[in-house]
Amino acid sequence: MDTGSTSNNVQPLPTLDCLELRTHPQRGRGVFTREPIPKGTLVHISPVLLFGAEEYSRHGKFTQLDHYTYCWKGGCFALALGLGSMFNHEPFGQENIGFVRDMHNEFIKYTALRDIAAGEELCICYGPNVWFDVITEVANKNSSAQQQRQSMSEKAEEDDNGTNFLRCFDL
Ligand SMILES: C[S@@+](CC[C@H](N)C(=O)[O-])C[C@H]1O[C@@H](n2cnc3c(N)ncnc32)[C@H](O)[C@@H]1O
């Protein structure tokens, strides 16, 4: 797949045609692959819809948007369009997809962090401070929010990073 680059105000938006949405009883919709994906593959690019800081703090954060938005520069929040809002969460170190925010071009790139097998769900890590009871497929167990927060805060202390990546990780 051509990873593409921005030129003459044209941004290719490559995506793999082996991706599909499936619904998990607890995690809801998620992104799965029908075919193996090698480590390093650019899986998807999501353009974002930006909300200003004031608009978001007055309105957006009281809506469904707050389950989906990424922190953006200048206190703004961004809704990832395309598949970007459909990636479910795995705790740090268990996610198989990494993401990078391109603040200038207003999109997010999602890349395979390891070889991913056919049938696997593609998950990002939202960070240590998630707002729901985490169901983790990798460990094949349902951990309570409290257990999850504790283990993630220990990890965050080790990494000296106590932020929520989905909301507060500037690149
Ligand atoms: C960005 S959305 C992901 C797409 C969502 N599953 C859907 O169907 O719209 C984030 C929401 O997905 C759910 N979710 C994501 N990862 C999860 C996990 N590991 N365990 C439980 N729920 C999860 C939570 O409800 C969370 O608020």
The ligand as an ORCA input file, in Angstrom:
! r2SCAN-3c Opt
* xyz 0 1
  C     -13.551      5.191     20.870
  S     -14.949      4.202     21.266
  C     -14.544      2.672     20.443
  C     -15.701      2.169     19.581
  C     -16.867      1.651     20.402
  N     -16.618      0.255     20.787
  C     -18.165      1.759     19.632
  O     -18.852      0.745     19.419
  O     -18.542      2.864     19.244
  C     -14.597      3.952     22.982
  C     -15.644      3.140     23.708
  O     -15.538      1.752     23.387
  C     -15.680      0.951     24.542
  N     -14.416      0.212     24.752
  C     -13.260      0.367     24.087
  N     -12.322     -0.481     24.514
  C     -12.878     -1.213     25.494
  C     -12.415     -2.244     26.365
  N     -11.170     -2.731     26.300
  N     -13.273     -2.747     27.281
  C     -14.532     -2.291     27.378
  N     -15.048     -1.308     26.591
  C     -14.230     -0.765     25.655
  C     -16.004      1.881     25.685
  O     -17.416      1.934     25.810
  C     -15.477      3.224     25.203
  O     -16.199      4.308     25.749
*
